[in-house]
Amino acid sequence: MLSRVADAIYWMNRYVERAENVARFVDVNLHLALDFPEAHSEWEPLIATTGDASAYRERYGAATRDDVIRFLTFDRDNPNSICMCLSKARENARTMREFISSEVWEQVNRAYWMVTEASKSGAALDSPHDFFTNVKQASHLFVGTMYLTMTHNEGWHFGRLGRLLERADKTSRILDVKSHMVEPGREDVPTPSDELHWSALLRSASAFEMYRKAFGNVVPAKVIEFLLLDDRFPRSVLYCLKKSERSLHAITGTQSGRWTNRAERELGRLNAELAYAEMKEVLARGLHRFIDDLQLRMNHVNDSIAETFFAVAAHDEGRPRTLPPLSRAE
């Protein structure tokens, strides 16, 4: 497979997944704001999650509901806005139309024009829940269309690899934003306010119902374990990285447990460490420090994939960029 095609399908999937995740946690925050109408600061963590807090403050100042929604949704100067993510996904799809199914192209194109028309009509501010639901559903349709209309060859695996790495990154970021709420020695005794916030965190990852079925009451330590280390829930970090490694092995033709390049070595080592991690070790080290290191290593995996398979290295000027760990973004 041509490296430019592999690169394009990888980033097409990352951008669609990024748009969906932004839509999800903004939508959840809108509902959370109804329970805490006086808590204006609830909008600032959303910008921190995308790594764009400094850029936002330079342009908008204080984090208000309408400005944050506008910045994360339609701002074309924000490379991580929903509008720009879908625009870049569409551009990647356009450059390789002969390598993807017509249904995949149509779905990406349809999602882009849906958001573009909404930016003109103001739908995201007038009916935000409906708009963000449409964005999430467009992403789900994209994933299903990829699965059902494309041969599961190298191209499909590059797409899944990009999508799952992006998902793992975003799950870790929403956890990182909440890390300040976990006080040593109080991980199992949440206040009513804490429980509401951690429930919102689970909903940001579409994990609330599955968590409740597995654990019952919302307990911060259990929420962290579920979103980081559960190997069966499709939005947990460990699940995403394990499936990413399978796609990487499918691309290289190697068997699980055997490494033939830097990308496989780094991803395999990270998977092994997460698989054997224990929550008491994570909390003893500090959740923020643990996730900070995790995000940095996932970025190294991304760079290794680019250097191994793509014609242009990920750090070259004009290339798509992953987001730095939150402590390094601020």
C-alpha positions in Angstrom: 0.0 0.0 0.0 1.3 3.5 -0.8 2.5 5.4 2.2 0.5 8.5 1.3 -2.7 6.4 1.2 -1.9 4.8 4.6 -1.2 8.2 6.0 -4.5 9.6 4.7 -6.7 6.8 5.9 -5.0 6.8 9.3 -5.6 10.6 9.8 -9.1 10.5 8.2 -10.1 8.1 11.0 -8.3 10.1 13.8 -10.1 13.3 12.7 -13.6 11.8 12.6 -13.0 10.2 16.0 -11.7 13.5 17.4 -14.8 15.4 16.2 -17.0 12.8 17.9 -15.2 13.0 21.2 -15.4 16.8 21.2 -19.1 16.6 20.5 -19.6 14.1 23.3 -17.9 15.9 26.1 -19.4 19.3 25.2 -22.9 17.8 25.1 -22.4 16.1 28.5 -21.1 19.4 29.9 -24.3 21.2 28.8 -26.3 18.8 30.9 -23.9 19.1 33.8 -24.3 22.9 33.7 -28.0 22.5 34.3 -27.1 20.9 37.7 -24.5 23.6 38.5 -25.8 26.7 36.8 -23.5 28.9 38.9 -20.3 27.0 38.0 -19.0 29.0 35.1 -15.6 27.3 35.5 -17.1 24.0 34.3 -16.5 25.2 30.7 -12.7 25.8 31.1 -11.8 22.1 31.5 -13.2 21.3 28.1 -10.6 23.5 26.5 -7.9 21.9 28.6 -9.0 18.5 27.4 -8.3 19.4 23.7 -5.0 21.1 24.7 -6.1 24.5 23.4 -6.5 26.5 26.6 -3.7 29.0 25.7 -5.1 29.6 22.2 -8.6 30.1 23.6 -7.6 32.6 26.2 -5.7 34.7 23.7 -8.7 35.0 21.5 -11.7 34.9 23.8 -10.6 35.5 27.4 -12.8 34.0 30.0 -14.4 30.6 29.3 -18.2 31.2 28.7 -20.7 28.7 27.5 -21.3 30.3 24.0 -17.6 31.1 23.4 -16.4 27.6 24.3 -19.1 26.0 22.1 -18.2 28.3 19.2 -14.5 27.7 19.7 -14.8 23.9 19.9 -17.4 23.6 17.2 -17.1 26.1 14.3 -13.8 28.0 14.9 -11.7 27.5 11.7 -8.7 28.9 13.5 -8.9 26.1 16.0 -7.4 23.0 14.4 -9.3 20.8 16.9 -12.7 22.2 16.4 -15.4 19.8 15.0 -15.6 21.8 11.8 -11.9 21.7 11.1 -11.6 18.0 12.1 -14.3 17.0 9.6 -12.9 19.3 7.0 -9.5 17.6 7.3 -11.1 14.2 7.4 -13.0 15.1 4.2 -9.8 16.3 2.5 -7.9 13.1 3.4 -10.8 11.1 2.0 -10.9 13.1 -1.2 -7.2 12.5 -1.9 -7.7 8.7 -1.8 -11.2 8.1 -3.1 -10.1 5.2 -5.3 -8.9 3.4 -2.2 -12.1 3.7 -0.1 -15.7 2.7 -0.8 -18.0 5.3 -2.3 -20.2 4.8 0.8 -17.3 5.9 3.1 -16.7 9.0 1.0 -20.3 9.9 1.0 -20.6 9.6 4.8 -17.5 11.8 5.4 -18.8 14.3 2.9 -22.3 14.3 4.4 -20.9 14.8 7.9 -18.8 17.8 6.7 -21.7 19.5 5.0 -24.0 18.9 8.0 -21.6 20.8 10.2 -20.9 23.4 7.6 -24.7 24.2 7.2 -25.1 24.2 11.0 -22.3 26.8 11.3 -24.3 29.1 9.0 -27.7 28.6 10.8 -26.4 28.7 14.4 -27.8 25.3 15.2 -25.1 24.4 17.7 -26.1 27.3 20.0 -29.9 27.2 19.3 -30.3 23.4 19.6 -27.0 22.1 20.9 -28.1 18.7 22.1 -29.6 17.9 18.7 -26.5 19.1 16.9 -24.0 17.2 19.0 -26.1 14.1 18.7 -26.0 14.4 14.9 -22.2 14.7 15.0 -21.9 11.6 17.2 -24.2 9.6 15.0 -22.3 10.7 11.9 -19.2 9.3 13.4 -20.9 6.0 14.3 -22.2 5.7 10.8 -18.7 6.3 9.4 -17.3 3.5 11.6 -20.0 1.1 10.6 -19.7 2.0 6.9 -15.9 1.4 7.1 -16.5 -1.9 8.7 -19.2 -3.1 6.3 -18.1 -1.7 2.9 -14.3 -2.0 2.9 -12.1 -5.1 2.7 -10.3 -5.6 6.0 -6.9 -5.2 4.4 -4.0 -3.0 5.3 -6.0 0.2 4.5 -8.8 -0.8 6.9 -6.3 -1.7 9.6 -4.5 1.7 9.3 -7.9 3.3 9.7 -8.8 1.3 12.8 -5.3 1.9 14.2 -5.7 5.7 13.9 -9.3 5.7 15.3 -8.4 3.6 18.4 -5.2 5.6 19.2 -7.3 8.8 19.0 -10.0 7.3 21.2 -7.5 6.1 23.8 -5.9 9.6 23.9 -9.3 11.3 24.4 -10.3 8.9 27.2 -7.1 9.6 29.0 -7.6 13.3 28.6 -11.0 13.5 30.1 -9.7 11.4 33.0 -6.8 13.8 33.4 -9.1 16.8 33.6 -10.9 15.1 36.5 -7.7 14.0 38.3 -7.7 16.9 40.7 -11.0 15.6 42.2 -9.3 12.4 43.5 -7.9 13.2 47.0 -5.5 10.6 48.5 -7.4 8.4 50.9 -10.8 9.4 49.6 -11.0 7.5 46.3 -13.8 5.3 47.7 -15.8 8.0 49.5 -17.2 10.4 46.9 -19.4 13.3 48.0 -22.8 13.8 46.2 -21.2 16.5 44.1 -18.2 14.3 43.2 -20.6 11.5 42.2 -22.4 13.8 39.8 -19.1 14.9 38.2 -17.8 11.4 37.9 -21.1 10.3 36.4 -20.7 13.0 33.8 -17.2 11.8 33.1 -18.6 8.3 32.4 -21.2 9.7 30.1 -18.4 11.7 28.2 -17.0 8.3 27.3 -20.5 6.7 26.7 -19.5 4.4 29.6 -22.1 5.2 32.3 -24.5 2.3 31.7 -21.8 -0.3 31.2 -20.0 0.9 34.4 -23.2 0.7 36.5 -23.8 -2.8 35.2 -20.3 -3.8 36.3 -19.8 -1.9 39.5 -23.1 -0.4 40.7 -22.4 2.8 42.6 -20.2 5.5 41.2 -16.8 5.3 43.0 -13.9 7.4 41.6 -11.3 4.6 41.9 -13.6 2.2 40.1 -14.3 4.8 37.4 -10.6 5.3 36.8 -10.0 1.6 36.7 -12.9 1.0 34.2 -11.8 3.7 31.8 -8.1 2.9 32.0 -7.7 -0.8 32.5 -10.9 -2.6 31.5 -10.0 -4.9 28.6 -13.6 -5.4 27.4 -15.1 -1.9 27.3 -14.4 -0.4 23.8 -13.6 3.1 25.0 -11.1 2.1 27.8 -7.5 2.9 27.1 -6.3 -0.7 27.5 -9.0 -2.0 25.1 -8.2 0.6 22.5 -4.4 -0.1 22.7 -4.8 -3.9 22.6 -7.0 -3.6 19.4 -4.5 -1.1 18.0 -1.7 -3.6 18.5 -3.7 -6.3 16.6 -4.2 -4.0 13.6 -0.5 -3.1 13.7 0.4 -6.8 13.6 -2.1 -7.3 10.8 -0.3 -4.6 8.8 3.2 -6.0 9.3 2.2 -9.6 9.1 3.9 -10.5 12.4 2.4 -12.6 15.2 1.3 -11.1 18.6 4.3 -10.9 20.9 6.9 -10.5 18.1 8.2 -7.0 17.3 9.7 -6.1 13.9 9.8 -2.3 14.1 9.9 0.5 16.6 6.1 1.1 16.5 5.4 -2.5 17.4 8.0 -2.4 20.2 6.6 0.8 21.8 3.0 -0.2 21.5 3.6 -3.8 22.7 5.6 -2.5 25.7 2.9 0.0 26.6 0.2 -2.7 26.3 2.1 -5.1 28.5 2.6 -2.5 31.3 -1.1 -1.4 31.2 -2.2 -5.1 31.3 -0.3 -5.7 34.5 -1.0 -2.3 36.1 -2.9 -2.2 39.4 -5.1 0.6 40.5 -3.3 1.0 43.9 -0.1 1.6 42.0 -1.7 4.1 39.7 -3.2 6.1 42.6 0.0 5.8 44.6 2.0 7.3 41.8 -0.7 10.0 41.2 -3.3 9.8 38.5 -2.2 13.0 36.7 1.5 11.9 36.6 0.4 8.4 35.3 -1.8 9.8 32.6 0.8 12.5 31.7 3.3 9.7 31.0 0.7 7.6 29.2 -0.2 10.5 26.8 3.4 11.1 26.0 4.0 7.5 25.2 0.9 7.3 23.0 2.3 10.3 21.1 5.6 8.4 20.7 3.7 5.4 19.3 2.0 7.8 16.8 5.4 9.2 15.8 6.8 5.7 15.4 4.0 4.7 13.1 4.6 7.8 11.0 8.3 7.1 10.7 7.8 3.4 10.0 5.0 3.5 7.5 4.5 7.1 6.1 6.6 8.9 3.7 6.8 12.1 5.7 7.8 12.1 9.4 5.1 13.2 11.9 7.3 16.1 13.2 7.8 17.7 9.7 6.2 21.1 9.1 2.6 21.0 8.0 2.0 17.4 9.2 -1.0 16.6 11.4 -0.1 16.8 15.1 -1.1 14.8 18.1 -1.8 16.7 21.3 0.8 17.1 24.0 0.1 15.9 27.6 -2.0 18.4 29.5 0.8 19.5 31.8 3.0 20.2 28.8 0.2 22.0 27.0 -0.2 24.6 29.8 
